[in-house]
Amino acid sequence: MPHSDSTRPTPVSVLGLGLMGQALARAFLRAGHPTTVWNRTPAKAEPLTAVGAARAETAAAAVAASPLVVVCVTDHDALREVLEPLGRAVDGRVLVYLGSGTASGARETAAWAAAHGAAYLDGGIMATPPAIGTEEALVVYSGPREVFDRQEPVLRVLAGTTTHLGADHGLSSRYEAAVLSLMWNVLNGFLHGAALLTASGVDARSFAPVAARSLEMVTGWLGGFAEQIDDGAFPGEDATLTTHLAAMEHLVRESEDLGVDARLPRFIRDIARRSVAAGRGDESYAVLIDQFRTSAGADR
Ligand SMILES: NC(=O)c1ccc[n+]([C@@H]2O[C@H](COP(=O)([O-])OP(=O)(O)OC[C@H]3O[C@@H](n4cnc5c(N)ncnc54)[C@H](OP(=O)(O)O)[C@@H]3O)[C@@H](O)[C@H]2O)c1
């Protein structure tokens, strides 16, 4: 049967078979791409060879096996530890890094790849391993557009949404950092709220649906906040920062009264206090972006 562009079998090698690397390799295999796998600890390749992957004995053999080489290890240092000893063996390959890292790490890896004849895309996975290969997953890439366009039919099998962010290799790491900041702040808010409620005898299961509804409401504010940030104008139309600050004082007091750690609400209150003291009290909550934009923030 003829294959469309997205299904034409394309050899791909996956280096790094932790929880995420395994999920990536499985998605390539499910889509019918001949997949070669390698991992520093060889036993992790076994579940994949059982479902059709070819196991490479060495990283060099894995790189030699496919024109497209996907690496998913802990960070750029680990990636370079794997690839640097291979030197020019990467010549002519397209390297795609799908682990976490920093923008500077991505740019250094891109420079190393270019010096050794390889094209390079840096990716960021906004999904957990079980979501890989499903509509739920989002994977972003940065690097040369033409390299992305050529690989996109194969990379598309990893996620429902596959997005190219731009030519700067550091962009995907920056997006990933922004999403991690969002994720951990939201989760810490949920955990702190659950600590308040469980200290009051309410179980977390009762809180979860209320928390989810509240998150939907907050999600609805993001577009408007983004416009205010980009326009640099923060009209306090629905609620002013001064109004928020009064409620933050209640959250600190409630935490202290219950014997729950109040450091998180105190941090939130203190940046709002600084902003109000700087004369921004009549503006919207989004004006706090100015507090986050300065590295001096927490120390002032
Ligand atoms: N899991 C997630 O939900 C998720 C989501 C988004 C992004 N990510 C990112 O994806 C990357 C992998 O995550 P994971 O969940 O698969 O982690 P993991 O299960 O801890 O796997 C880490 C992988 O990196 C390899 N590795 C680490 N240092 C190495 C080195 N110096 N040389 C060679 N191989 C090395 C490990 O090899 P060994 O098996 O030999 O130790 C293993 O294959 C991370 O950057 C993570 O932040 C993960």
Ligand as a Chemical Component Dictionary entry (heavy atoms), coordinates in Angstrom:
data_LIG
# 
_chem_comp.id                   LIG 
_chem_comp.type                 NON-POLYMER 
_chem_comp.pdbx_formal_charge   0 
_chem_comp.three_letter_code    LIG 
# 
loop_
_chem_comp_atom.comp_id 
_chem_comp_atom.atom_id 
_chem_comp_atom.alt_atom_id 
_chem_comp_atom.type_symbol 
_chem_comp_atom.charge 
_chem_comp_atom.model_Cartn_x 
_chem_comp_atom.model_Cartn_y 
_chem_comp_atom.model_Cartn_z 
_chem_comp_atom.pdbx_ordinal 
LIG N1  N1  N 0  8.981  12.122 32.059 1  
LIG C1  C1  C 0  8.293  13.231 31.733 2  
LIG O1  O1  O 0  7.122  13.406 32.078 3  
LIG C2  C2  C 0  8.953  14.291 30.882 4  
LIG C3  C3  C 0  8.164  15.301 30.296 5  
LIG C4  C4  C 0  8.758  16.270 29.502 6  
LIG C5  C5  C 0  10.127 16.257 29.335 7  
LIG N2  N2  N 1  10.876 15.290 29.929 8  
LIG C6  C6  C 0  12.336 15.344 29.767 9  
LIG O2  O2  O 0  12.813 14.231 29.038 10 
LIG C7  C7  C 0  14.127 13.881 29.513 11 
LIG C8  C8  C 0  14.135 12.415 29.904 12 
LIG O3  O3  O 0  13.146 12.242 30.917 13 
LIG P1  P1  P 0  12.772 10.793 31.442 14 
LIG O4  O4  O 0  11.470 10.932 32.174 15 
LIG O5  O5  O -1 12.907 9.804  30.360 16 
LIG O6  O6  O 0  13.941 10.597 32.515 17 
LIG P2  P2  P 0  14.588 9.235  33.026 18 
LIG O7  O7  O 0  13.586 8.147  33.041 19 
LIG O8  O8  O 0  15.314 9.582  34.286 20 
LIG O9  O9  O 0  15.668 8.879  31.897 21 
LIG C9  C9  C 0  16.860 9.601  31.755 22 
LIG C10 C10 C 0  17.585 9.065  30.549 23 
LIG O10 O10 O 0  18.797 9.813  30.358 24 
LIG C11 C11 C 0  19.885 8.896  30.284 25 
LIG N3  N3  N 0  21.099 9.564  30.748 26 
LIG C12 C12 C 0  21.234 10.438 31.768 27 
LIG N4  N4  N 0  22.512 10.850 31.881 28 
LIG C13 C13 C 0  23.201 10.223 30.897 29 
LIG C14 C14 C 0  24.549 10.248 30.481 30 
LIG N5  N5  N 0  25.456 11.014 31.102 31 
LIG N6  N6  N 0  24.910 9.470  29.436 32 
LIG C15 C15 C 0  23.990 8.709  28.786 33 
LIG N7  N7  N 0  22.694 8.640  29.119 34 
LIG C16 C16 C 0  22.292 9.398  30.183 35 
LIG C17 C17 C 0  19.469 7.744  31.166 36 
LIG O11 O11 O 0  20.252 6.613  30.881 37 
LIG P3  P3  P 0  20.332 5.403  31.952 38 
LIG O12 O12 O 0  19.073 4.604  31.761 39 
LIG O13 O13 O 0  21.556 4.667  31.586 40 
LIG O14 O14 O 0  20.408 6.038  33.317 41 
LIG C18 C18 C 0  18.016 7.587  30.706 42 
LIG O15 O15 O 0  17.945 6.971  29.448 43 
LIG C19 C19 C 0  14.442 14.821 30.679 44 
LIG O16 O16 O 0  15.206 15.910 30.231 45 
LIG C20 C20 C 0  13.057 15.275 31.108 46 
LIG O17 O17 O 0  13.075 16.537 31.768 47 
LIG C21 C21 C 0  10.325 14.292 30.680 48 
# 
loop_
_chem_comp_bond.comp_id 
_chem_comp_bond.atom_id_1 
_chem_comp_bond.atom_id_2 
_chem_comp_bond.value_order 
_chem_comp_bond.pdbx_ordinal 
LIG N1  C1  SING 1  
LIG C1  O1  DOUB 2  
LIG C1  C2  SING 3  
LIG C2  C3  SING 4  
LIG C2  C21 DOUB 5  
LIG C3  C4  DOUB 6  
LIG C4  C5  SING 7  
LIG C5  N2  DOUB 8  
LIG N2  C6  SING 9  
LIG N2  C21 SING 10 
LIG C6  O2  SING 11 
LIG C6  C20 SING 12 
LIG O2  C7  SING 13 
LIG C7  C8  SING 14 
LIG C7  C19 SING 15 
LIG C8  O3  SING 16 
LIG O3  P1  SING 17 
LIG P1  O4  DOUB 18 
LIG P1  O5  SING 19 
LIG P1  O6  SING 20 
LIG O6  P2  SING 21 
LIG P2  O7  DOUB 22 
LIG P2  O8  SING 23 
LIG P2  O9  SING 24 
LIG O9  C9  SING 25 
LIG C9  C10 SING 26 
LIG C10 O10 SING 27 
LIG C10 C18 SING 28 
LIG O10 C11 SING 29 
LIG C11 N3  SING 30 
LIG C11 C17 SING 31 
LIG N3  C12 SING 32 
LIG N3  C16 SING 33 
LIG C12 N4  DOUB 34 
LIG N4  C13 SING 35 
LIG C13 C14 SING 36 
LIG C13 C16 DOUB 37 
LIG C14 N5  SING 38 
LIG C14 N6  DOUB 39 
LIG N6  C15 SING 40 
LIG C15 N7  DOUB 41 
LIG N7  C16 SING 42 
LIG C17 O11 SING 43 
LIG C17 C18 SING 44 
LIG O11 P3  SING 45 
LIG P3  O12 DOUB 46 
LIG P3  O13 SING 47 
LIG P3  O14 SING 48 
LIG C18 O15 SING 49 
LIG C19 O16 SING 50 
LIG C19 C20 SING 51 
LIG C20 O17 SING 52 
# 
